[in-house]
Amino acid sequence: MSFINVTSALNSNYALAIIFAVLAIETGLPLIIGLPGDTLLITAGLFAAGIGVKSGGNHINIWVVAIGSPVFAIIGSQFGHWLGWHYGVKLFNRANSRFFNAEKLKSAEKYIHKYGVGKAIVLGRFIPVVRGLINPLSGMIRVPHKRYAFWNVVGALIWTQLLIWGGYVVGNTFADKISKYLTEIILIIAGVTILPLVWEIFKEWRTRKHLS
């Protein structure tokens, strides 16, 4: 799903199903990297405020999307943790894989130990790619089920509600201006949502440069 297609998807009869499916898959199946979860949540909030809804299109109910989104994000992440717990060693035992290899596992473990389990899981929600990897990796390093479940719920609630309601409030406040430049705004949102990933890559590069 491209960032531009987010608009078409949310104007379809299956808008809610698409939102919930993407959230579950993005956080639960690390084999699918780069789904636009952040962009989808913010845009869903805008659409719930009536922005971008074409004539005859379905109006997204803010309460349905606000309640359903964290539920599916939690379910997807719990599956990711279970997957990593039971099959993580096989998953990351692929030397030629771009994402699933021993080096990525060590980097993720370093990330978790640096910030602590709770902070890593919560902040990981806001970082593309990390959002899909942090859950199976938490299972692989044996983060206890109850401890993981607690922070998974906290992270899912903060992530989904902040983005959905943020989009909804902005949509209601600046309806006229946003409607005129919806495509451009979605592209800007998409760019902003990958900034945390760019920042993490930069910090990692800077650290390696100092050590070399």
Wavefront OBJ file of the C-alpha trace (Angstrom):
o trace
v 0.000 0.000 0.000
v 1.558 3.290 -1.079
v 1.099 6.488 0.888
v -1.105 7.966 -1.837
v -3.321 4.872 -1.879
v -4.099 5.489 1.791
v -6.690 8.034 0.658
v -8.368 5.598 -1.734
v -8.303 2.814 0.863
v -10.026 4.943 3.484
v -12.705 5.959 1.018
v -13.572 2.343 0.261
v -16.285 0.199 1.805
v -13.564 -1.732 3.616
v -11.838 1.213 5.307
v -12.040 -0.136 8.853
v -11.045 -3.645 7.780
v -7.999 -2.224 5.976
v -6.956 -0.132 8.979
v -7.264 -2.997 11.446
v -5.599 -5.521 9.121
v -2.602 -3.269 8.458
v -2.105 -2.606 12.176
v -2.207 -6.308 13.027
v 0.016 -7.392 10.145
v 2.562 -4.589 10.496
v 3.160 -5.295 14.178
v 2.736 -9.060 14.072
v 4.419 -10.338 10.923
v 8.024 -9.116 10.633
v 8.196 -10.567 7.124
v 6.096 -7.611 5.953
v 8.148 -4.454 6.445
v 7.180 -0.861 5.745
v 3.395 -0.793 5.961
v 2.246 2.800 6.598
v 0.737 2.352 10.070
v 1.530 5.871 11.289
v 0.210 7.518 8.143
v -2.887 5.335 8.177
v -3.774 6.253 11.769
v -3.325 9.991 11.278
v -5.253 9.937 8.002
v -8.019 7.889 9.625
v -8.353 10.655 12.209
v -8.580 13.244 9.432
v -11.220 11.219 7.608
v -13.201 10.753 10.813
v -13.317 14.552 10.985
v -14.805 14.565 7.464
v -11.611 15.463 5.601
v -11.069 13.737 2.250
v -14.353 11.821 2.264
v -15.565 11.733 -1.318
v -19.218 12.145 -2.225
v -20.919 8.884 -1.382
v -17.889 7.665 0.544
v -18.066 6.083 3.968
v -17.532 8.368 6.926
v -15.207 6.731 9.450
v -16.590 6.704 12.983
v -13.936 8.105 15.299
v -14.973 5.919 18.242
v -14.917 2.708 16.234
v -11.460 3.373 14.828
v -10.153 4.658 18.191
v -11.316 1.520 20.018
v -10.587 -1.033 17.310
v -7.101 0.169 16.354
v -5.341 -0.550 19.670
v -7.122 -3.904 19.932
v -5.747 -5.107 16.596
v -2.339 -3.532 17.229
v -2.152 -5.423 20.531
v -3.254 -8.708 18.948
v -0.705 -8.364 16.159
v 2.123 -7.543 18.557
v 1.270 -10.416 20.892
v 1.442 -12.753 17.919
v 4.829 -11.252 17.008
v 6.098 -11.904 20.545
v 4.807 -15.480 20.402
v 6.415 -15.963 16.992
v 9.770 -14.735 18.235
v 9.557 -16.825 21.411
v 8.946 -20.083 19.548
v 10.512 -19.588 16.116
v 12.855 -16.614 16.456
v 16.097 -18.569 16.279
v 15.144 -20.043 12.896
v 13.852 -16.697 11.679
v 17.095 -14.856 12.390
v 19.412 -17.656 11.348
v 19.583 -16.314 7.797
v 23.006 -14.848 7.030
v 22.004 -13.400 3.652
v 18.762 -11.804 4.834
v 18.552 -8.017 4.817
v 16.419 -7.765 7.956
v 16.574 -11.172 9.639
v 20.148 -12.001 10.546
v 22.333 -12.273 13.630
v 23.607 -8.708 13.275
v 20.071 -7.293 13.331
v 19.320 -9.403 16.385
v 22.337 -8.034 18.244
v 21.389 -4.460 17.297
v 17.853 -4.993 18.557
v 19.066 -6.511 21.813
v 21.336 -3.510 22.267
v 18.381 -1.193 21.617
v 16.215 -2.981 24.187
v 18.921 -3.069 26.845
v 19.804 0.586 26.218
v 16.285 1.909 26.798
v 14.866 -0.862 28.969
v 12.077 -3.220 27.968
v 9.154 -0.875 28.632
v 10.596 2.175 26.918
v 11.873 0.131 23.977
v 8.477 -1.444 23.316
v 6.575 1.841 23.663
v 9.002 3.952 21.618
v 9.367 1.158 19.067
v 5.745 1.765 18.071
v 6.715 5.132 16.627
v 9.668 3.916 14.552
v 8.963 2.284 11.167
v 10.624 -1.141 10.699
v 11.407 -1.264 14.443
v 7.650 -1.437 14.986
v 7.566 -4.789 13.203
v 10.792 -6.192 14.635
v 10.619 -5.242 18.318
v 7.844 -7.721 19.090
v 9.403 -10.971 17.825
v 12.758 -9.830 19.183
v 11.210 -9.332 22.616
v 10.075 -12.931 22.412
v 13.489 -14.115 21.289
v 15.284 -12.554 24.244
v 12.608 -14.006 26.526
v 10.880 -10.870 27.804
v 8.340 -12.448 30.216
v 4.832 -12.746 28.803
v 3.090 -10.671 31.483
v 5.707 -7.939 31.400
v 5.609 -7.794 27.614
v 1.801 -7.804 27.511
v 1.646 -4.846 29.921
v 3.995 -2.662 27.888
v 2.433 -3.853 24.646
v -0.966 -2.555 25.790
v 0.524 0.734 27.028
v 2.446 1.266 23.794
v -0.511 0.401 21.557
v -2.830 2.778 23.410
v -0.371 5.684 23.347
v 0.561 5.152 19.696
v -2.924 4.720 18.249
v -4.758 7.291 20.358
v -2.141 10.000 19.950
v -2.122 9.702 16.158
v -5.842 9.102 15.612
v -7.082 11.863 17.901
v -4.304 14.180 16.745
v -5.508 13.775 13.166
v -9.122 14.197 14.261
v -8.492 17.427 16.183
v -6.370 18.917 13.394
v -9.003 17.887 10.836
v -11.770 19.620 12.750
v -9.677 22.724 13.383
v -8.298 23.275 9.882
v -10.915 21.540 7.733
v -10.999 24.030 4.847
v -7.241 24.318 4.372
v -6.578 20.583 4.733
v -9.281 19.618 2.222
v -7.584 21.697 -0.496
v -4.161 20.108 -0.035
v -4.976 16.634 1.278
v -2.549 14.715 -0.970
v 0.334 17.038 -0.144
v -0.468 16.848 3.567
v -0.505 13.029 3.507
v 2.917 13.074 1.825
v 4.226 15.406 4.528
v 2.770 13.161 7.231
v 4.454 10.159 5.623
v 7.769 12.010 5.596
v 7.457 13.093 9.215
v 6.596 9.595 10.418
v 9.879 8.177 9.100
v 11.976 10.829 10.875
v 12.403 8.651 14.009
v 13.859 5.897 11.818
v 16.199 8.356 10.091
v 17.310 9.670 13.491
v 18.042 6.153 14.791
v 20.043 5.337 11.665
v 21.997 8.579 12.034
v 22.799 7.895 15.686
v 23.947 4.379 14.841
v 26.142 5.719 12.028
v 27.623 8.380 14.290
v 28.372 5.831 16.999
v 30.113 3.497 14.561
v 32.095 6.398 13.108
v 33.422 7.364 16.541
v 34.335 3.763 17.318
v 36.161 3.253 14.021
l 1 2 3 4 5 6 7 8 9 10 11 12 13 14 15 16 17 18 19 20 21 22 23 24 25 26 27 28 29 30 31 32 33 34 35 36 37 38 39 40 41 42 43 44 45 46 47 48 49 50 51 52 53 54 55 56 57 58 59 60 61 62 63 64 65 66 67 68 69 70 71 72 73 74 75 76 77 78 79 80 81 82 83 84 85 86 87 88 89 90 91 92 93 94 95 96 97 98 99 100 101 102 103 104 105 106 107 108 109 110 111 112 113 114 115 116 117 118 119 120 121 122 123 124 125 126 127 128 129 130 131 132 133 134 135 136 137 138 139 140 141 142 143 144 145 146 147 148 149 150 151 152 153 154 155 156 157 158 159 160 161 162 163 164 165 166 167 168 169 170 171 172 173 174 175 176 177 178 179 180 181 182 183 184 185 186 187 188 189 190 191 192 193 194 195 196 197 198 199 200 201 202 203 204 205 206 207 208 209 210 211 212
